[in-house]
Amino acid sequence: MNLDAMPRVKRGTITKKKHKKLRARARGRRLLNRTTIKRARQADIKAGWQSYRDRKAKKRTSRALWNVQINAAIRPLGLSYSRFINALKQKNVELDRKVLSKIAREEPQVFSQIVEFIK
């Protein structure tokens, strides 16, 4: 086998492509977290699990906000939040908290009709 006749192989195309994608995701970060591959990879991994965690937390905080909004709307009508939710379940009204809070904010007359039906 003649080694001189073999073509030259340039290496690293896959690695460069991966690094380019990583740098694109690292855009906007500070200092070496943007430029150095190792630091950018660590920052990318950390950003990934933080966003995963915070997507779950967002659902929790949204539900808590809906509960507060429903409670604020139901108090002047003479009920507490827990009694209202319990009465909804007993009457088999299947409106979730997101919808109830939206109705309470945007359509107070409709919300008061729901409360009257529950009572």
N, C-alpha and C positions, 0 to 999 in steps of 0.2 A: 504494500500500500504506500503510495506516494503522498506524504504529508504536505508537500509543497503545493499539490494540486487541489487540496481541500479548500473550500471557501472559508472566508473569515466570518466568525459569528460574533455579533455584537450583543452583549448581554444587558439585562436590566430593564427591558421594555415593560414587563409586567409590573415590576417594582415601581418604576417611575409613574406608571398609570395609577397604581394604588396610592402613591404618595401625592399625586396631583389631586385625586379625589379627596384625600384626607385634608390637604391644604385648603381645598374649596370649602369643606365643612368647618374648618378652623378659622375661616375669614371672620374678622371682627373681634377676635380675642386679643389679649394683650401680650406684649413681649414675646418670649420664646414659645409660648403656647400656640403661636401662629406659625412660626418659622421652623422650629426644630421638630423633626418627625416624632421622636420619642415622646416629647412633651405634648405635642399636638394629639398623638394617639391617646395618651393618658387623659387629656382634657376632653377628648371626644367620648371616651368610655364613661367618664364621670358625668358628662352632659347627658348621655344616653340614659343612665339609671336615674339621674335627677328628673328628667322629663317623664320617665315612666312612673316614678313615685308621685310626681306632682299632678299627673293626669288623674290618679286615684284621689289625691287630696282635693282636687278641683271639684270632683263629684260630691265629696263630703261637705265642702264649704258651701257649694250651691244648695244642697239639700237643707243645710242649716239656715241659709238665707231665706229659702222658701218658707221654712217653718216660722221664722221671725215675722215675715210679711203676712202670713196667714193669721198668726196670733195677733198682730197689730190691727188687722182688719176685723177680726172676730170679737175682740174685747168690747168695742162700743155697742155691739149687737147683743151683749149679755151672755156670752159663752167664753169658756177658756179653750185653749188649743186642744188639750187632751180630750176634753168632753166632746168637742166638735169632731175630732178624728174618730173617736169611739162611736159617735152617733152615725157618722158616714158609713162605717163598717157595718153597723147594725141594720141600716137601711139599704145596704148593698149598692151604694153609690160608688162607682169605680172611676173617680177622678183622682189623678195623682197630685202630689203636692205642687209640682211645677205648674200644672194647669190651674190649680186652685189659686196659687199666688198671682198668676197672670190675670185671672178673672178678678181677683180682689183689687189689683192695681188699676186695671184698665176699665172694668165694668162693675162698679160698686153696686148698681141696682140688681144686676144678675146675681152677684154674690149674696146680696141680702135675700133674694128669692131662694137661693140654695139653702141659706141658713133657716129661713122660715119653713122650708120643706123638711129640714132635719128636725126642727123643734116639734 
